[in-house]
């Protein structure tokens, strides 16, 4: 493993408060920039502190995600974080940050310290150009970020992480984690994958945010009870229509009968 984790604290995601100040009304460009910063997954490319630029180490996956529902969260490169924040005109400020406390390899930790120190407790000026965002402190330190696109529905291995019914979702049991996945193929118009125990194939018609799944054709193996329970739940998504939503690397399926499944894209 490339990092050794020791969890000492639980991540707390605090409300993300969007403040509309007087400078927004007088700065149309700033208002536009502020509105485009929220609701986007930003990948952190590099951080410049005191004239020295540190690029994100390979595999660090440092990011910043500002939700439109009043939350902000992300990764410093090793540890996950959440914070209070305010967007006013072309300024961003994160305060009261909370994070997990894990130990990673030295390169990641050095980058994390530079990123977190620059990101939190500073009034940052946001400069948005296309899919690039630069956040600059009063002292000239900078964070360079790139907008990440949502993962395509087709051709992605979507690993099931949770199942739900009528708005209530629960993670898969430990024995079933990583055992169920779906892959949609545009050319064949089919979905293939594994339901926990058995492999599955079915027709899949995607249109206007909805997926119509045909009857499931599966192998006929018997497995551990937790795997069979997962499989039974997933089978209820087939032979019907479900709405779908892709948010960055997460796929959510919700059937007309209230069954739901959430999956993450494989890396």
Residue frames relative to the residue before (quaternion, step in Angstrom):
aa qw qx qy qz dx dy dz
X 1.0000 0.0000 0.0000 0.0000 0.00 0.00 0.00
X 0.4357 -0.7261 0.4712 0.2469 3.58 -1.00 0.76
X 0.7930 0.1336 -0.1369 0.5784 3.55 1.21 0.05
X 0.3018 -0.7422 0.5778 0.1556 3.49 -1.16 0.67
X 0.1718 -0.8406 0.5106 0.0555 3.53 -0.40 1.22
X 0.0001 0.7531 -0.6579 0.0075 3.51 -1.06 0.82
X 0.1841 -0.8191 0.5354 0.0927 3.56 -0.18 1.25
X 0.0862 -0.8228 0.5616 -0.0102 3.55 -0.62 1.21
X 0.7923 0.1394 -0.0809 0.5885 3.54 1.23 -0.33
X 0.4140 -0.6958 0.5324 0.2472 3.53 -1.19 0.56
X 0.5056 -0.6664 0.4608 0.2965 3.53 -0.91 0.98
X 0.0885 -0.7691 0.6315 0.0433 3.52 -0.95 0.92
X 0.1739 -0.7768 0.5985 0.0899 3.54 -0.69 1.09
X 0.1953 -0.8092 0.5495 0.0712 3.51 -0.51 1.21
X 0.6542 -0.5273 0.3485 0.4152 3.57 -1.13 0.47
X 0.2918 -0.7159 0.6092 0.1770 3.50 -1.13 0.76
X 0.1268 -0.8274 0.5462 0.0331 3.56 -0.35 1.24
X 0.2134 -0.7726 0.5879 0.1091 3.55 -0.70 1.07
X 0.1112 -0.8102 0.5746 0.0321 3.54 -0.53 1.16
X 0.2129 -0.7716 0.5888 0.1123 3.54 -0.90 0.93
X 0.1014 -0.8343 0.5416 0.0212 3.56 -0.28 1.25
X 0.7041 -0.4749 0.3243 0.4165 3.54 -1.30 0.17
X 0.6284 0.5519 -0.3600 0.4134 3.61 1.08 -0.59
X 0.5543 0.5985 -0.4014 0.4164 3.59 1.20 -0.37
X 0.6624 0.5154 -0.3130 0.4446 3.56 0.92 -0.91
X 0.7399 0.4050 -0.2267 0.4870 3.58 1.05 -0.69
X 0.7313 0.3592 -0.2123 0.5396 3.57 1.27 0.01
X 0.1993 -0.8232 0.5187 0.1166 3.62 0.22 1.22
X 0.6428 0.5234 -0.3357 0.4475 3.58 0.98 -0.80
X 0.6510 0.5128 -0.3125 0.4643 3.56 1.01 -0.82
X 0.6342 0.5288 -0.3313 0.4565 3.58 0.98 -0.83
X 0.6482 0.5152 -0.3142 0.4644 3.57 0.98 -0.86
X 0.6539 0.5130 -0.3158 0.4577 3.57 0.93 -0.89
X 0.6548 0.5223 -0.3184 0.4440 3.59 0.91 -0.92
X 0.6788 0.4940 -0.2981 0.4543 3.58 0.90 -0.90
X 0.6931 0.4700 -0.2809 0.4688 3.60 1.07 -0.64
X 0.5697 0.5785 -0.3922 0.4324 3.61 1.20 -0.29
X 0.6826 0.4701 -0.2793 0.4848 3.58 1.03 -0.81
X 0.7921 0.3176 -0.2363 0.4646 3.54 -1.19 0.60
X 0.6396 0.4986 -0.3102 0.4961 3.58 1.26 0.32
X 0.3318 -0.6929 0.5971 0.2308 3.56 -1.15 0.64
X 0.1103 -0.8116 0.5735 0.0170 3.56 -0.57 1.21
X 0.2484 -0.7461 0.6034 0.1321 3.54 -0.83 1.05
X 0.3466 -0.7419 0.5381 0.1996 3.58 -0.85 0.97
X 0.2446 -0.7972 0.5409 0.1103 3.56 -0.61 1.18
X 0.7900 -0.1578 0.1544 0.5720 3.58 0.85 -0.98
X 0.2098 -0.7394 0.6256 0.1339 3.53 -1.35 0.34
X 0.1456 -0.7849 0.5987 0.0654 3.57 -0.90 0.97
X 0.0305 0.7938 -0.6020 0.0812 3.57 -0.63 1.19
X 0.8417 -0.0270 -0.0287 0.5386 3.58 -0.78 1.08
X 0.7340 -0.4467 0.2316 0.4561 3.57 0.99 0.84
X 0.6534 0.4821 -0.3176 0.4898 3.59 1.26 -0.11
X 0.2188 -0.7963 0.5555 0.0968 3.58 -0.73 1.09
X 0.1141 -0.7630 0.6347 0.0443 3.53 -0.95 1.00
X 0.2506 -0.7567 0.5863 0.1443 3.58 -0.78 1.03
X 0.5804 -0.5908 0.4258 0.3643 3.56 -1.10 0.71
X 0.4513 -0.6912 0.4856 0.2875 3.63 -0.75 0.97
X 0.6191 -0.5443 0.4094 0.3910 3.56 -1.15 0.54
X 0.8202 0.2295 -0.1816 0.4916 3.54 -0.88 0.96
X 0.4792 0.6899 -0.4389 0.3190 3.59 1.23 -0.06
X 0.1255 -0.8449 0.5094 0.1044 3.59 1.11 -0.71
X 0.1947 0.7809 -0.5617 0.1918 3.59 0.91 0.91
X 0.1198 0.8078 -0.5662 0.1116 3.56 -0.84 0.93
X 0.2274 -0.7294 0.6294 0.1418 3.51 -1.42 0.25
X 0.0238 -0.8038 0.5933 -0.0370 3.56 -0.72 1.11
X 0.0708 -0.7937 0.6041 -0.0101 3.56 -0.53 1.22
X 0.2263 -0.8187 0.5169 0.1069 3.57 -0.38 1.22
X 0.4949 -0.6450 0.4972 0.3032 3.51 -1.25 0.50
X 0.6300 0.5435 -0.3279 0.4475 3.57 1.29 -0.15
X 0.6761 -0.5351 0.2896 0.4156 3.60 1.21 0.41
X 0.6562 0.4714 -0.3396 0.4816 3.62 1.11 0.52
X 0.0898 -0.7576 0.6411 0.0839 3.55 -1.28 0.41
X 0.1203 0.7845 -0.5986 0.1086 3.56 -0.96 0.85
X 0.1150 0.8044 -0.5787 0.0697 3.54 -1.27 0.11
X 0.4265 -0.6570 0.5458 0.2975 3.51 -1.31 -0.40
X 0.3917 -0.7146 0.5317 0.2306 3.56 -0.99 0.86
X 0.6797 -0.4185 0.2993 0.5227 3.58 1.27 -0.26
X 0.7498 0.1392 -0.1057 0.6381 3.52 1.30 -0.47
X 0.8123 0.2387 -0.0900 0.5244 3.56 0.69 -1.14
X 0.4325 -0.6654 0.5505 0.2590 3.52 -1.21 0.70
X 0.0719 -0.8133 0.5766 0.0303 3.58 -1.13 0.60
X 0.0954 -0.7381 0.6593 0.1068 3.52 -1.39 0.26
X 0.0150 -0.8241 0.5655 -0.0305 3.60 -1.08 0.56
X 0.4661 -0.5660 0.5728 0.3664 3.50 -1.37 0.21
X 0.0088 0.8124 -0.5822 0.0321 3.55 -1.10 0.63
X 0.1393 -0.7677 0.6180 0.0970 3.53 -1.31 0.32
X 0.1435 -0.7469 0.6432 0.0885 3.55 -1.08 0.83
X 0.0802 0.7841 -0.6076 0.0974 3.56 -0.66 1.12
X 0.8153 -0.0685 0.0091 0.5748 3.56 -0.40 1.21
X 0.7616 -0.3002 0.2486 0.5177 3.56 -0.66 -1.11
X 0.5802 0.5704 -0.3831 0.4374 3.59 1.17 0.55
X 0.1360 -0.7611 0.6321 0.0515 3.53 -1.19 0.78
X 0.0488 0.7972 -0.6010 0.0290 3.58 -0.96 0.82
X 0.1256 -0.7803 0.6114 0.0399 3.55 -0.84 1.09
X 0.0168 0.7952 -0.6039 0.0518 3.57 -0.91 0.98
X 0.8110 0.2793 -0.2011 0.4730 3.56 -1.37 0.17
X 0.1608 0.8208 -0.5299 0.1406 3.58 0.92 0.89
X 0.1074 -0.7472 0.6534 0.0559 3.51 -1.21 0.73
X 0.0052 0.8211 -0.5693 0.0401 3.57 -0.99 0.77
X 0.5366 -0.5475 0.5111 0.3886 3.49 -1.34 0.23
X 0.2695 -0.7473 0.5815 0.1756 3.58 -1.23 0.33
X 0.1743 0.7849 -0.5642 0.1878 3.53 -0.11 1.34
X 0.3843 -0.7122 0.5399 0.2315 3.54 -1.18 0.57
X 0.0310 -0.7895 0.6128 -0.0140 3.58 -0.85 1.02
X 0.7156 -0.4214 0.3139 0.4603 3.57 -1.28 0.01
X 0.6894 -0.5374 0.2952 0.3857 3.62 -1.10 0.68
X 0.6476 0.5296 -0.3410 0.4287 3.63 0.89 -0.83
X 0.6617 0.4933 -0.3074 0.4736 3.57 0.98 -0.81
X 0.6644 0.5109 -0.3135 0.4464 3.56 0.92 -0.86
X 0.6382 0.5169 -0.3330 0.4632 3.59 1.01 -0.75
X 0.6527 0.4921 -0.3115 0.4845 3.58 0.99 -0.82
X 0.6391 0.5438 -0.3237 0.4372 3.57 0.94 -0.87
X 0.6535 0.5127 -0.3229 0.4536 3.59 0.91 -0.86
X 0.6647 0.4963 -0.3056 0.4674 3.58 0.96 -0.86
X 0.6677 0.5088 -0.2952 0.4562 3.59 0.93 -0.90
X 0.7072 0.4656 -0.2787 0.4532 3.59 0.74 -1.03
X 0.6379 0.5348 -0.3229 0.4503 3.58 1.02 -0.80
X 0.6955 0.4627 -0.2675 0.4803 3.58 1.03 -0.78
X 0.6915 0.5225 -0.2799 0.4129 3.57 0.98 -0.85
X 0.7883 0.3670 -0.1596 0.4673 3.57 0.85 -1.00
X 0.8522 0.1649 -0.1473 0.4742 3.54 -1.19 0.79
X 0.6084 0.4699 -0.3934 0.5042 3.56 1.06 0.79
X 0.3758 -0.6498 0.5923 0.2928 3.55 -1.22 0.48
X 0.1362 -0.8283 0.5434 0.0092 3.53 -0.40 1.31
X 0.3122 -0.7265 0.5822 0.1891 3.55 -0.97 0.88
X 0.2568 -0.7889 0.5456 0.1183 3.56 -0.73 1.11
X 0.0448 -0.7722 0.6337 -0.0084 3.55 -0.82 1.09
X 0.0657 -0.8291 0.5543 -0.0305 3.55 -0.32 1.33
X 0.0738 0.7821 -0.6112 0.0968 3.57 -0.71 1.15
X 0.8183 -0.0990 0.0224 0.5657 3.54 -0.30 1.28
X 0.7725 -0.2820 0.2292 0.5207 3.57 -0.70 -1.08
X 0.5881 0.5583 -0.3649 0.4574 3.58 1.28 0.34
X 0.0786 -0.7814 0.6188 0.0187 3.56 -1.01 0.90
X 0.0797 -0.7703 0.6314 0.0419 3.56 -0.99 0.91
X 0.1317 -0.7657 0.6271 0.0558 3.55 -0.89 1.01
X 0.0598 -0.8332 0.5487 -0.0346 3.58 -0.58 1.19
X 0.3695 -0.7225 0.5432 0.2156 3.57 -0.95 0.94
X 0.6887 -0.4597 0.3574 0.4320 3.56 -1.33 0.15
X 0.6988 0.4639 -0.2650 0.4757 3.60 1.12 -0.66
X 0.6108 -0.6009 0.3404 0.3873 3.59 1.24 0.05
X 0.4549 0.6438 -0.4841 0.3799 3.60 1.21 0.15
X 0.1527 -0.8311 0.5345 0.0193 3.57 -0.99 0.84
X 0.1805 -0.7232 0.6553 0.1228 3.50 -1.31 0.61
X 0.1644 -0.7923 0.5836 0.0685 3.58 -0.75 1.07
X 0.0138 -0.8204 0.5688 -0.0563 3.57 -0.73 1.11
X 0.1982 -0.7596 0.6075 0.1207 3.55 -1.26 0.51
X 0.4828 -0.6646 0.4934 0.2860 3.54 -1.00 0.90
X 0.2283 -0.7689 0.5843 0.1232 3.55 -0.88 0.98
X 0.3899 -0.7223 0.5269 0.2207 3.56 -0.94 0.91
X 0.5912 -0.5489 0.4446 0.3893 3.55 -1.24 0.40
X 0.5366 -0.6142 0.4747 0.3310 3.56 -1.12 0.69
X 0.4823 -0.6721 0.4637 0.3174 3.64 -0.86 0.83
X 0.5399 -0.6197 0.4602 0.3356 3.57 -1.07 0.75
X 0.7389 0.4213 -0.2288 0.4735 3.55 0.84 -1.02
X 0.8322 0.2673 -0.1914 0.4465 3.53 -1.15 0.71
X 0.6074 0.5450 -0.3511 0.4590 3.59 1.27 0.02
X 0.3611 -0.6911 0.5762 0.2449 3.56 -1.04 0.75
X 0.1252 -0.8121 0.5694 0.0241 3.57 -0.37 1.29
X 0.1719 -0.8054 0.5632 0.0679 3.57 -0.39 1.25
X 0.4141 -0.7296 0.4932 0.2303 3.58 -0.68 1.13
X 0.1320 -0.8145 0.5632 0.0447 3.57 -0.83 1.02
X 0.8092 0.0084 0.0002 0.5875 3.60 1.14 -0.53
X 0.2026 -0.7512 0.6182 0.1116 3.52 -1.29 0.53
X 0.0211 -0.8252 0.5643 -0.0109 3.55 -1.07 0.64
X 0.1290 -0.7596 0.6293 0.1018 3.49 -1.39 0.07
X 0.8566 0.0155 -0.0504 0.5133 3.55 -0.96 0.99
X 0.7691 -0.4076 0.1932 0.4529 3.57 0.88 0.99
X 0.6657 0.4507 -0.3050 0.5105 3.59 1.26 -0.05
X 0.0641 -0.8222 0.5655 -0.0093 3.58 -0.68 1.11
X 0.0808 -0.7787 0.6211 0.0371 3.56 -1.21 0.60
X 0.5358 -0.6258 0.4643 0.3251 3.55 -1.09 0.76
X 0.5771 -0.5684 0.4445 0.3824 3.55 -1.20 0.46
X 0.5545 -0.5881 0.4529 0.3761 3.62 -1.10 0.58
X 0.6836 -0.5146 0.3183 0.4081 3.61 -1.12 0.60
X 0.6679 0.5206 -0.3132 0.4299 3.60 0.93 -0.85
X 0.7294 0.4417 -0.2326 0.4677 3.58 1.16 -0.59
X 0.4737 0.6942 -0.4443 0.3102 3.61 1.20 -0.23
X 0.8200 0.2039 -0.1844 0.5021 3.53 -0.89 1.01
X 0.5908 0.6172 -0.3551 0.3795 3.59 1.26 -0.09
X 0.7541 0.3379 -0.1842 0.5322 3.59 1.20 -0.43
X 0.1473 0.7816 -0.5931 0.1253 3.56 -0.91 0.92
X 0.1746 -0.7639 0.6132 0.0994 3.54 -1.31 0.44
X 0.0635 -0.7720 0.6313 0.0383 3.56 -1.15 0.69
X 0.2215 -0.7851 0.5693 0.1020 3.57 -0.76 1.10
X 0.1455 -0.7901 0.5932 0.0512 3.56 -0.89 1.01
X 0.3785 -0.7632 0.4819 0.2052 3.57 -0.53 1.19
X 0.6607 0.5401 -0.3169 0.4138 3.58 0.90 -0.91
X 0.7567 0.3698 -0.2053 0.4985 3.58 0.87 -0.93
X 0.3519 -0.7495 0.4875 0.2770 3.56 1.21 -0.42
X 0.5907 0.5701 -0.3567 0.4459 3.56 1.14 0.66
X 0.2600 -0.6945 0.6362 0.2129 3.51 -1.40 0.22
X 0.0516 -0.7788 0.6250 0.0159 3.55 -1.00 0.87
X 0.2749 0.7744 -0.5454 0.1654 3.57 -1.20 0.28
X 0.4720 -0.6211 0.5322 0.3290 3.48 -1.26 -0.62
X 0.3467 -0.7781 0.4969 0.1656 3.56 -0.94 0.92
X 0.7253 -0.3057 0.2252 0.5743 3.57 1.28 0.01
X 0.7824 0.0961 -0.0286 0.6146 3.51 0.95 -1.00
X 0.8183 0.2385 -0.0900 0.5152 3.55 0.61 -1.18
X 0.4786 -0.6286 0.5339 0.3012 3.52 -1.28 0.52
X 0.1684 -0.8075 0.5640 0.0386 3.55 -1.13 0.74
X 0.0261 -0.7505 0.6595 0.0320 3.53 -1.28 0.59
X 0.1399 0.7824 -0.5977 0.1051 3.56 -1.01 0.81
X 0.5551 -0.5676 0.4830 0.3693 3.53 -1.27 0.36
X 0.0451 -0.8003 0.5979 -0.0013 3.59 -1.01 0.81
X 0.0646 -0.7953 0.6027 -0.0025 3.56 -0.58 1.18
X 0.1298 -0.8118 0.5688 0.0237 3.58 -0.56 1.21
X 0.2366 0.7650 -0.5682 0.1898 3.56 -0.77 1.06
X 0.8773 -0.0093 -0.0041 0.4799 3.56 -1.00 0.95
X 0.7409 -0.4376 0.2321 0.4535 3.56 0.82 1.01
X 0.6783 0.4330 -0.2873 0.5195 3.57 1.24 0.29
X 0.1794 -0.7582 0.6184 0.1025 3.54 -1.21 0.64
X 0.1653 -0.7623 0.6196 0.0878 3.55 -0.78 1.06
X 0.1422 -0.8064 0.5731 0.0326 3.55 -0.54 1.25
X 0.3871 -0.7202 0.5300 0.2249 3.55 -0.92 0.92
X 0.7202 -0.3837 0.3150 0.4847 3.59 -1.26 -0.11
X 0.4443 -0.7122 0.4829 0.2494 3.57 -0.98 0.86
X 0.1717 -0.7398 0.6431 0.0983 3.53 -1.01 0.95
X 0.0174 0.8423 -0.5333 0.0765 3.60 -0.45 1.19
X 0.5273 -0.5392 0.5307 0.3869 3.49 -1.40 0.18
X 0.3820 -0.7544 0.5011 0.1841 3.61 -1.22 0.27
X 0.2582 0.7595 -0.5472 0.2390 3.54 0.63 1.16
X 0.3042 -0.7045 0.6042 0.2149 3.55 -1.31 0.39
X 0.0621 -0.8117 0.5806 -0.0122 3.56 -0.91 0.95
X 0.7703 -0.2990 0.2774 0.4902 3.54 -1.36 -0.27
X 0.6385 -0.5747 0.3598 0.3641 3.58 -1.10 0.73
X 0.6502 0.5211 -0.3291 0.4443 3.61 0.97 -0.80
X 0.6450 0.5072 -0.3165 0.4760 3.58 1.08 -0.73
X 0.6617 0.4989 -0.3110 0.4653 3.58 0.98 -0.79
X 0.6159 0.5352 -0.3436 0.4649 3.60 1.10 -0.66
X 0.6349 0.5172 -0.3166 0.4787 3.57 1.01 -0.85
X 0.6612 0.5185 -0.2982 0.4528 3.55 0.93 -0.93
X 0.6467 0.5281 -0.3209 0.4470 3.58 0.92 -0.86
X 0.6555 0.5107 -0.3060 0.4647 3.57 1.01 -0.85
X 0.6810 0.4906 -0.2941 0.4572 3.58 0.91 -0.89
X 0.6094 0.5732 -0.3554 0.4170 3.59 1.04 -0.69
X 0.6171 0.5658 -0.3475 0.4222 3.59 1.15 -0.56
X 0.5769 0.5721 -0.3781 0.4439 3.58 1.29 -0.14
X 0.6541 0.5411 -0.3005 0.4348 3.56 1.22 -0.52
X 0.7850 0.2764 -0.2588 0.4902 3.52 -1.37 0.39
X 0.7073 0.3492 -0.2626 0.5557 3.54 0.96 0.97
X 0.5010 -0.6437 0.4934 0.3021 3.54 -1.33 -0.12
X 0.0654 -0.7917 0.6073 0.0057 3.56 -1.01 0.88
X 0.4045 -0.6462 0.5732 0.3005 3.54 -1.15 0.57
X 0.1100 -0.7912 0.5961 0.0812 3.55 -1.16 0.53
X 0.0551 -0.7758 0.6282 0.0220 3.53 -1.24 0.59
X 0.1608 -0.7623 0.6217 0.0809 3.55 -0.92 0.99
X 0.0023 0.7789 -0.6257 0.0425 3.56 -0.75 1.11
X 0.8123 -0.1600 0.0356 0.5597 3.53 -0.19 1.37
X 0.7954 -0.2301 0.1873 0.5285 3.62 -0.25 -1.20
X 0.6162 0.5401 -0.3391 0.4621 3.58 1.25 0.36
X 0.1467 -0.7683 0.6198 0.0636 3.56 -0.98 0.94
X 0.0771 -0.7828 0.6166 0.0316 3.56 -0.94 0.96
X 0.1028 -0.7761 0.6215 0.0290 3.55 -0.88 1.03
X 0.0049 0.7920 -0.6100 0.0269 3.59 -0.88 0.95
X 0.2759 -0.7966 0.5200 0.1370 3.56 -0.51 1.20
X 0.6616 -0.5183 0.3727 0.3934 3.54 -1.29 0.29
X 0.6950 0.4550 -0.2789 0.4818 3.59 1.17 -0.48
X 0.6544 -0.5691 0.2969 0.3996 3.59 1.25 0.36
X 0.5010 0.6259 -0.4410 0.4036 3.60 1.25 0.03
X 0.0201 -0.8056 0.5921 -0.0016 3.58 -1.03 0.73
X 0.0741 -0.7662 0.6368 0.0430 3.51 -1.30 0.47
X 0.1450 -0.7634 0.6233 0.0877 3.54 -1.10 0.75
X 0.0380 -0.8055 0.5907 -0.0299 3.54 -0.98 0.92
X 0.2738 -0.7410 0.5891 0.1700 3.56 -1.25 0.51
X 0.5266 -0.6425 0.4655 0.3052 3.52 -1.15 0.71
X 0.4553 -0.6701 0.5145 0.2811 3.55 -1.02 0.80
X 0.3896 -0.7198 0.5299 0.2220 3.57 -1.11 0.70
